[in-house]
Amino acid sequence: MKRKRFIIVMVSLLTIAGGLSGCAGGKDTPTAKQEGNTPLEVTIATPQVGEAPKKDSEVELAIEKYTNSKIDIQWIPSAAFEDKKNIMIASSEMPKAFKITSNATTLSAVQSGLFWEIGPMLTDYKNLSAVNALYYENIKVDGKLYGLPLYRDFGRAGIVYRKDWFDELGLKPPVTLDDWYNIMKTIAEKNPEKNGQNDTYGMFLDKSYNDPVASSSFLTRLAVSQGAPNKWGVEDGTMVAEFMTKPYLDSMKLLRRLFQENLINQDFSVVQTADADNKWNAGKVGIRINTVASAAATSQVNLNKAVPDGVVDIVPYMGPSGNRVPAEPGNNGFFVFPKSSVKSEAELKQLLGFFDKLLDPEMSTLLTRGVEGKHFNKTSDGKAQFIDLSLFNLEVKPYRDSLPAFEVTGTGLPLELSDLQAKGWRVVADNLENAVPNLALTLNSKTYLEKGGELDTLIRDAQTKFIMGKIDEAGWQAEVDNWKKAGGGKVIEEYSAEYAKQKK
């Protein structure tokens, strides 16, 4: 485990160096082989981030001009994306670049041969080949690479909180589960808004709280801080799912108690992430749990629109053993290239050339800083300083979050960081040393491939029923046993066998 953590730390450091040197090479990308000067048609489908940008926005036109392309982005509301994705895959009516995430459905689609393998081609692209290999290793299927990741840091978890409320109420950031309970109870009952109404929450949960795949899900972050594995761990040579461990059950018991005492929102199982964001933005929430450490400054900006004097701070997740966070896979999904819409290897190479150019310094600056004079100004020491972060979030962030880019460690103009921004990024950097890997991230399980969606739904529903008090602890254990009988036990066997092979 320590060796794996060391690898993650070194990979992140090498990524910075690799990113900075990525554009120094002299390779000619296959984009240059386009016939004449005809713009490359690039159709993209991706989940919507915030408000969908208008067609032919300033950012989009700048991308098209630099890459000699014509872009058509289909922004699909996040809540509807999985259903839409499955329909598109089933009908083979897919865009040329299709953003997907790792789950049983997409794994099955990849293994069925619907998408191009791109791994052997990346050496032809100066930027894509300079990215550290672990970003690609983490999304390989059966040892082969089919996608380009939306690169993300490995240790992004952090507790963004209302420092003004905490100071006023005599609270400190949580370490133990008892701390979490006391914070939730105090904020819910002490009316830190001073409006005489019982309308504040310690935290506002949404239905992604127990996402079975994402290491960024709140229940995984909380349980890992208390000693649980990150999705999958190993005990005595056998793989064990996070929800089979005591720290995870204890974390669920905390949420159950909070629900029973009406200290968290009672509709958490159906709330969308956007609705939870709105509660924070309205100044109704003490701890923002569905965000990342590096976004602390954005949380401050969003809060101050409704609460001008609200103060935000950021600390790492802590537990009885200190800082302990789930290592994330290094991506927020990845782009695959369907054979049904990308008709030839030559066209595929042109598309890879398009994505390679997005990592050039000019495009990296555009995607992560915006347009000079509108979204940022250049400081005397050659850094970018945001003019209006709200305007950036509206006009640029959807592209930054939906296309490959390195926000701070890329080749673009370095950012002049505020104190809160710098603190957020320090949390991200410090997390790396204590990031707990998901030991099953690249393991194969035939049973999970066939039944993963059903198994994930079974256990997610059981978790929600337990938290809402519809089943007791014995009922929860019965649901875990049902999960094992439905195929979970076989998944454990197959993962354990794969893990043993890797260790040899």
N, C-alpha and C positions, 0 to 999 in steps of 0.2 A: 504493500500500500504506500509506504514512504517513497519507494522508487517511482511509483506512478505519479505521486504528487510532485516529485522533483521534475519529472518529465514535463508536467503541465507548466510548472514555473519556467523551465528553460524554453519551452515552446513559445510562451508569451513573450519572453525577452527576445528570442530570435525573430519572432514575428515583427517586432519593432524594427530590428535591424534589416530584416528581409524586405519589409515594406518600404523603408527609406532607400534601399538600394535597388528596388524592383524596377525602376524606370531607367536605370543606368545602362542596361544591356543594349546591344545593337541588333536584336532580332527583328526581322520584319514579320509582323503578324499577318495571317492570311487575309485580313480585311483588305489589304492592298491589292488582292487578286480579283476584287470585284470588277466586273466588266464595265469599261468606260467609267463614267462618273455617276452611274445610277445609284440612288440611295438604297440602302438595304432595308427591306421591310421587316420590322421587328414587332411581332404581336406578343403581348405579355398578359398573363392573368395572375393577379396577386390579391391578397386580402387588403381591404381598405384600411388606411391609417389616418385617423382623424377625418376631416372633411376631404372628399375626393377632389383633387385638383381639376381645374377646367382644362379641356382639350386645348392644345397649343398654348399652354402656359409659358411664361418666360423661361422657366427652368427646362421644361420639355423641349422648347425650341433650341435652347443652347446645347442640350445634349444631342439633338438631331444634327445641328450644324457641325459640332466637333467630330461626331462619329460617322457623318455622312449616312444618315439613316432616316427612316420614317417610322415613328413609334406609335403604336396603338395599344394603350394600356387599358385593360378591363379591370376596374377597381370593384371588387366584390365585397360586400359587407362581411365583416369577420364572423358574425353570428351565422351567416348562411354559407360560409365558404366551404366547409367540409361536405355538406350536401351537394353544393354546386360542383365541387371537385369530383365527387363520385359519379355524378351524372355525366360530366364531361369525359371522364375516363371510360365509362361504360359505352358512351356513344362514339368514342374516338374523335370527337369534335373538340380538339384542344388547340391552344395557341402554340406558337413556335417555342416560347419560353414559358414554362408553367411552374409557378412557385408552389411547392408542396412541403409537408413536414413528415417526419418519420413516424409512421404508425402502421398497424397491420394492413390496412387497405392499400396504402402507397407501397409498402414493401411487396405486397402481392403483385401490384401493377408493374413494379420494376422487374421482379423476377419473371414475369410473363413475357418480357421482351418488348414492352411498349415504348421504351425510351432508348436513346442512343447511349452507348458507353463512350465516355470522353477522356478517361484517364490517360491513355497513351498519347493523346493529342496535346496535352497541356504544356509539354516541353517546348512547343512552338510559339508560346506566348510569354513575353517577357515579364508581365505583371502576374498573371495567373500562376506561372511556374515559380515565382519568387515567394509566394505565400507559403508559410510553413506547412509541412505535410500533414500535421495532425488535424488541421481543419478538414482536410479531405479524407483522412483515415476514419474520422468519426461519422462519415456518412456513406462509407463504402457498403456495398451489398455483395456478399459472397466474394469479398476481396476485390471487387471492381467498382470503379467510380462512374456514377451516372449523372452527377449533379454539381452545380456550382453553388457553394453556400453563401448565404447572407451572413458574412463574418460577424461574430460577436465575441466579446471577452468571455473567459472561462469562469471567472468568479465575480458575477455581477450583483449578487445579493447584498442588500443593505436595508437598514431600517430608517426610512424618512419619516420625521415626526415633527409635531408642533412644539417647538422649544418654548414658545411663550406660554402655552398651556402647561407643559411639564414644570416649568419654573414656578408658575403661579400655584400649582397644585402640590408642589413638593415631590414631584415624581422624577425618577431616573430611568433611562432606557432599560428594557427588560433583559434579564439573564436567565432566571429560572421560570418555570411554568407558573409558579405562584406570582412572580413579578408580572407576567402577562395578565393574569387574572386581576390583580390589584389595579393595574393601569386601566383595564377595560371597565372595571367597576367604578373607579374614581371619575373617569371622564364622562361616563354615562350618567352618573348621579350628581355630580358637583356643578353642573351647568357652567363650564368654563367660558361660554359665550356671554353669560350674564344677560340672557334674554328672557329668563323666567320660564323657558320651555324645555321639556325633556326630549331634545332632538339632536343630541350629540352622541357620537360613537367613538369608542376607543379605536376600532377598525371597522371597515365596511367590506364584508366578504362578497365575492361574486361566485358564479357557478364554476369558474375555472380553479377554485381553491384546491381541488384534489385531482388536477389533470394527471392521468396515469403516465403520460410520456414526458411532459415538460419538467425538468429539474427546477424551473423557476416557479412552480406552483407553490402557494403559500404553505400548505400542509407539509410538503417535503422540506421546504426551507426551515420551518419551525422544528420539525422532528429531527432533522440532521443536526441542528444546533444543540439538540438535547441528547445526541448520541446515536441516532438511527442511521442506517445506510442510505445512500443516495439512490433511490429506486430499487437497486439490487446490490446486495452485499454477499459476503461468504462467511459461513460458520462451519468450522471443522471440515472444510473441503466441499461443502454443499452450498449452493446458491440459496439465498433467502430474500424474499420480497420485503420491501420496507414495512408494509402493513402487517407483517407477521412478527414484528419486533416490539419490545416493551416501550421504548421511547416514542414510537409512532402511536401506539395505543394510548399512552399517557397524553400525547398531544391531542388526540381525538377526544379524550375525556375532558380536556380543558375546553374544547369547543362545545362539547355537549353541555357542560356546566354553564358556559356563557349563554348558550341558547336557552337553556331552561330558566335562567334568571333574567332573560330578556336584555342581555348586555351586548348582543350582536344583532344585526338585522335579521328578522325572522324569515325573510324571503330570499336568503342567500343562495338557495339552490336554483333559483331561476334568474337571478340578477346578471345582467350583462356587464362586462368589464367597463364599458363606456359609462354606464350608470354609476358604478363605483367611483370612477374618475370624477364624475360630476359632483358627487358628494364631497370629495376632497376639495375640489375647486370652489365649492360653495362655503367652505370653512366649517364643515360639520364633523370632521374626522381627525382623530389624534395621531394615528399611525397609518401611513400609506403603504399597504403591503403588496400591491400589484404594480410595483415599479422597480427600477434598478438604481444602484447607488450613484451612478454617474448622472442620473437625471434629477438629482436633488434640486439643482438650480431651477430647472423647468417646473418642478413642483412648487417652488417658491413663487415663481412668476405667475403660475396659474392661480395659486391661492390669493395672491395680492390683488388680483382683479376684484375679488369680492371682499377681501379682508386686507386692506392696505397696510395695516400694522402687524399682520401675522408674521411670525418668525419661524423659519424652517431650519432643521439641522439634520445631519446624517451620521449614523454610527453603524459599525458592522454588527451582524448577527453574533450574539454571544450565548454561551451555554455554560454548564458546569465545568467543561473542559476548555473554556476559552472560545476564541474565534473558530467556528466550524461551519462551513457552508457547502452546499452541493455544487460540485463542478458541473457547469453547464456544457453542452456538447460543442460550443464554439460556433453555433449558427442559429439563426432564426428562420429555419427552413432552408430550402435550396431549390434552385432552378433546374428542372429537367427539360429535355428536348424531345418531344414526341416524334416518333417515326412517321406518324400519320400526317403531320403538318410540316416537318422538316424532311424534305423528300430525298436529299442526297447528302453525302459526306461533305461535298464542296459547300453546300449551304450551311451545314453544321459548323464548318470551320469559319465561315463568315460571321455567324452568330457568336461564336467564341471570341472572335476578334472584336466584336462590339463590346462584349463584357470585359475583355482585356483593357480596352481603351477607357472604360469607366474607372479604372484604377490609376490612370495617368494623373499627374499632379493637377492639371487643369480641371479634370472632371472630379477628382477627389475634393478639390477646393469647392467646386460648385455644389456637390452633393452634401458636403458636411458644413459649409459656411454660407452658401447661397451666392447672391450676386453682389459684387463689390459696389459700395455706394448706396445699396438698397437694404441688404440684410447685414452687411458687415463693412467696417472700415479697416484699412491697414494701418497698424501702429508704426511709430518711428523705428521700432526694432524689428519690423517685418512680420508681425503677428496679426491675426484676424481678431477683431473685436466686434461683437455683435452690436448692431444698432438697435434692433427691435426683435427680441427673442420670440415675441408673440407672432410677429409677421413671418419670421423664419419657420416657426412651428406650423403655421398655416400653409405656407407656399412651398417650403423646401423639405420639411421633415417627412412628408409622405414618400418622397423620392429617396431620401436618405435611408429610411427604414425599409424600403422595398427593393432597393438595388444594392449590389455589392459595394461596400465602402468600409474603410476603417476610420472611425470618427476622430480619434486622437493620434493613433500611431500610424496613420497612413502617409501618403506622399503629398498631401495637400498643404495649404498654408497652416502653420501651427496656430493654435488658438490661444488668445489671451484669456486666461481663466480667472474667474472671480474666486474669492476665498471659498465659497460654497462649492463651486465647480471643482476646484482643486482638491478639496476635502473628499468629495465624492469619488474622484478618480484615485485618490490615495487608498480609499476603502477597497476599490476594485483591485488595485495592485497588491495590497496587503492580504486580501482574501486568497490569492493564488497559493500562498504557502500552506494554507489550511483547507484547500478545496478537496472535497471527498468525491472520488470518481464513481460513476455508475458502472459497476463491473460487468454489466450485461450489455453495455451500449452497442458493441459491435459483435455480440454473440448471435448465433443463429438458433432458432427453435422452429422446427416444422409445425409443431402444435400451435405456437403463438402466431405463426403466419396464417394458419387456417382459422384459428378461433380467437385471436387476440382481441378483436373488437368486442366480441361477446363476453370474453373474460374481463376486459377492462370495465365494461358497462356493469357487469355483475358486482364487481368489488366497489366501484364508485357509488352505485346505488346503495349498497350496504353501508358504506361510510356515512352517507347522508342520512340514512334511516337511523343509524346509531346516534349521530349528533343531534338529530331532531327528537330522540327519545322514543322512536317507534319500535326499536328493539333494544334489549339490554345486552350486557357483556356476553352472556351465554348465547344470545341470538347472534351477536357479531361473530363469535367463534364458529357457530353453525354455518354462517355465510362464508367464512374462510374455508371451512371444510367443503362446502358446496363448490366453491371456486376450485379447490383441488380436484374434486371428483369430475368437474366439468372440463378439465384439461390443465388446470393450473399445476397439479402435481407432475404431469408429464412435462410441462414447461420447465419446472425446477430440475427435473432429471436431465433434460436436453441442454439447458444452460450449464448445469454442473459438468456434464461431459465435455462441452465446448470449452469451458473455463479450464478444465484439467488439461486439455490439449494445448491451450495457449501457455500454460505454465511450464510445459515440458521444454 
